[in-house]
Amino acid sequence: MENHRTDVGRRVALRREQLGLDRATVAERAGVAPEYLRYLEERPASPSHASLTRVARALDTTVAELSGAPRPTGGAPPEVSHKDGLRALDEATCWDLLAGHSVGRVAVATPGGPAIVPVTYALDDHTVIYRTAPKASPSFLPEAEELAFEVDHLDEAQRLGWSVLVVGHARRVTEPAEIAALPEPWAGGQRDVWIRLEPERVTGRRVTLT
């Protein structure tokens, strides 16, 4: 099957695996049959724009990214080149990239040792908001230390990627009025602990694999 897959199929399968979702879950979210999603991932399918839009929304991404289209820049790219294949992103571009995604990772110290764990997040006035369960790894916050949060994206078909790192101090949000005003990350379930990360450093890199 692998030899018959298109770039779109590879990206759909890769994005689904990054989110840890099975085909049945993505198909239900997109309103398509699981058999169609399997065909899209494994065979040289030519999906309609409407169908691919539904799949992209279910995978929390865009049709452009699934299709491998370049992201519009609206002018000269606000990047500083350091060496071939690696560019530093300015802070405004980093926030734009963060705004276009909703799954990242936090580095935390747990009772079992250091861990890097995925979280769904939202942005609120240039702060990062994520919700977790009381005893889950993302709820362990460093005392008087900085917390690192990262979001990245890699298009293996186009061999392009980027990574954004947010470092700052995080705190639990406990005031009901503040919680009520927060944008809610899409992950549901029993996640009653709200964390707000106040950034002190926001850096990013764009890489071209050779």
C-alpha positions as semicolon CSV with decimal commas, in nm:
position;residue;x (nm);y (nm);z (nm)
1;M;0,000;0,000;0,000
2;E;0,281;0,241;0,089
3;N;0,394;0,278;-0,273
4;H;0,045;0,390;-0,378
5;R;0,003;0,663;-0,118
6;T;-0,010;1,025;-0,226
7;D;0,154;1,315;-0,041
8;V;-0,190;1,416;0,087
9;G;-0,247;1,064;0,219
10;R;0,090;1,064;0,393
11;R;0,019;1,398;0,558
12;V;-0,329;1,291;0,672
13;A;-0,191;0,971;0,825
14;L;0,105;1,152;0,985
15;R;-0,113;1,423;1,137
16;R;-0,358;1,164;1,272
17;E;-0,073;0,968;1,431
18;Q;0,074;1,287;1,582
19;L;-0,257;1,351;1,755
20;G;-0,280;0,989;1,872
21;L;-0,617;0,935;1,701
22;D;-0,750;0,627;1,527
23;R;-0,930;0,638;1,194
24;A;-1,273;0,582;1,346
25;T;-1,236;0,889;1,570
26;V;-1,115;1,116;1,289
27;A;-1,384;0,985;1,054
28;E;-1,654;1,059;1,310
29;R;-1,523;1,411;1,366
30;A;-1,505;1,475;0,992
31;G;-1,842;1,319;0,913
32;V;-1,696;1,070;0,666
33;A;-1,688;0,692;0,655
34;P;-1,383;0,522;0,811
35;E;-1,340;0,334;0,482
36;Y;-1,310;0,667;0,299
37;L;-1,043;0,788;0,540
38;R;-0,850;0,464;0,493
39;Y;-0,874;0,501;0,115
40;L;-0,757;0,863;0,142
41;E;-0,453;0,761;0,348
42;E;-0,352;0,451;0,155
43;R;-0,456;0,496;-0,207
44;P;-0,400;0,765;-0,475
45;A;-0,727;0,941;-0,394
46;S;-0,834;1,281;-0,528
47;P;-1,055;1,417;-0,250
48;S;-1,290;1,707;-0,311
49;H;-1,207;2,035;-0,142
50;A;-1,514;1,998;0,081
51;S;-1,413;1,650;0,197
52;L;-1,053;1,750;0,259
53;T;-1,172;2,056;0,452
54;R;-1,375;1,836;0,686
55;V;-1,077;1,604;0,738
56;A;-0,844;1,901;0,798
57;R;-1,078;2,041;1,065
58;A;-1,101;1,702;1,232
59;L;-0,720;1,692;1,244
60;D;-0,690;2,050;1,370
61;T;-0,497;2,162;1,065
62;T;-0,564;2,326;0,728
63;V;-0,624;2,211;0,372
64;A;-0,310;2,399;0,270
65;E;-0,094;2,204;0,514
66;L;-0,245;1,869;0,412
67;S;-0,190;1,963;0,049
68;G;0,165;2,085;0,106
69;A;0,088;2,438;-0,014
70;P;0,324;2,710;0,107
71;R;0,191;2,923;0,392
72;P;0,114;3,279;0,269
73;T;0,349;3,537;0,412
74;G;0,192;3,863;0,298
75;G;0,530;3,999;0,195
76;A;0,892;3,932;0,274
77;P;0,935;3,652;0,527
78;P;1,017;3,794;0,873
79;E;1,303;3,554;0,928
80;V;1,673;3,589;0,991
81;S;1,895;3,340;0,814
82;H;2,177;3,186;1,015
83;K;2,286;2,912;0,781
84;D;2,154;2,707;0,494
85;G;1,846;2,511;0,596
86;L;1,789;2,687;0,930
87;R;1,619;3,022;0,990
88;A;1,532;3,203;1,310
89;L;1,174;3,331;1,330
90;D;1,081;3,663;1,480
91;E;0,835;3,669;1,770
92;A;0,537;3,785;1,561
93;T;0,579;3,489;1,327
94;C;0,607;3,255;1,625
95;W;0,273;3,376;1,760
96;D;0,113;3,338;1,417
97;L;0,229;2,976;1,404
98;L;0,108;2,909;1,757
99;A;-0,232;3,054;1,669
100;G;-0,270;2,809;1,382
101;H;-0,232;2,497;1,596
102;S;-0,373;2,359;1,921
103;V;-0,148;2,068;2,025
104;G;0,188;2,127;2,193
105;R;0,416;1,972;2,455
106;V;0,527;2,083;2,799
107;A;0,843;1,977;2,979
108;V;0,765;1,896;3,342
109;A;0,929;1,733;3,642
110;T;0,707;1,451;3,765
111;P;0,750;1,219;4,066
112;G;0,879;0,960;3,817
113;G;1,133;1,197;3,666
114;P;1,141;1,456;3,386
115;A;0,882;1,415;3,111
116;I;0,768;1,584;2,792
117;V;0,392;1,544;2,753
118;P;0,137;1,660;2,494
119;V;-0,135;1,909;2,579
120;T;-0,407;2,085;2,385
121;Y;-0,383;2,460;2,421
122;A;-0,534;2,794;2,331
123;L;-0,397;3,149;2,330
124;D;-0,526;3,430;2,546
125;D;-0,369;3,773;2,500
126;H;-0,022;3,635;2,425
127;T;-0,032;3,377;2,701
128;V;-0,067;3,002;2,660
129;I;-0,363;2,828;2,823
130;Y;-0,394;2,453;2,865
131;R;-0,625;2,231;3,068
132;T;-0,534;1,905;3,235
133;A;-0,640;1,659;3,504
134;P;-0,538;1,712;3,869
135;K;-0,290;1,424;3,883
136;A;-0,182;1,419;3,519
137;S;0,179;1,499;3,429
138;P;0,103;1,844;3,277
139;S;-0,033;1,959;3,614
140;F;0,311;1,937;3,780
141;L;0,448;2,290;3,777
142;P;0,803;2,390;3,871
143;E;0,837;2,598;4,186
144;A;0,999;2,934;4,108
145;E;1,140;2,788;3,789
146;E;1,065;2,834;3,422
147;L;0,836;2,607;3,224
148;A;0,909;2,515;2,862
149;F;0,630;2,471;2,606
150;E;0,690;2,371;2,244
151;V;0,486;2,342;1,927
152;D;0,631;2,210;1,604
153;H;0,526;2,090;1,264
154;L;0,711;1,874;1,011
155;D;0,603;1,809;0,653
156;E;0,803;1,499;0,569
157;A;0,680;1,497;0,209
158;Q;0,809;1,851;0,147
159;R;1,098;1,813;0,396
160;L;1,008;2,140;0,566
161;G;0,942;2,209;0,930
162;W;0,932;2,462;1,211
163;S;0,949;2,471;1,587
164;V;0,838;2,737;1,838
165;L;0,953;2,740;2,201
166;V;0,778;2,941;2,474
167;V;0,956;2,972;2,809
168;G;0,811;3,145;3,113
169;H;0,643;3,101;3,449
170;A;0,319;2,904;3,473
171;R;0,046;2,919;3,735
172;R;-0,281;2,746;3,805
173;V;-0,590;2,949;3,728
174;T;-0,833;2,912;4,017
175;E;-1,057;3,221;4,012
176;P;-1,398;3,127;3,863
177;A;-1,431;3,462;3,685
178;E;-1,092;3,421;3,517
179;I;-1,170;3,061;3,419
180;A;-1,503;3,164;3,269
181;A;-1,327;3,412;3,039
182;L;-1,067;3,168;2,912
183;P;-1,072;3,022;2,559
184;E;-1,129;2,649;2,596
185;P;-0,890;2,398;2,433
186;W;-1,082;2,140;2,232
187;A;-0,988;1,833;2,439
188;G;-1,273;1,734;2,667
189;G;-1,298;1,491;2,956
190;Q;-1,231;1,544;3,324
191;R;-0,970;1,817;3,294
192;D;-1,045;2,066;3,570
193;V;-0,696;2,213;3,619
194;W;-0,629;2,525;3,414
195;I;-0,271;2,642;3,357
196;R;-0,166;2,983;3,226
197;L;0,189;3,020;3,094
198;E;0,318;3,379;3,098
199;P;0,593;3,393;2,832
200;E;0,929;3,549;2,901
201;R;1,102;3,419;2,588
202;V;0,942;3,319;2,258
203;T;1,178;3,179;1,993
204;G;1,137;2,975;1,681
205;R;1,320;2,808;1,396
206;R;1,221;2,706;1,046
207;V;1,421;2,423;0,892
208;T;1,459;2,284;0,542
209;L;1,578;1,922;0,541
210;T;1,829;1,827;0,275
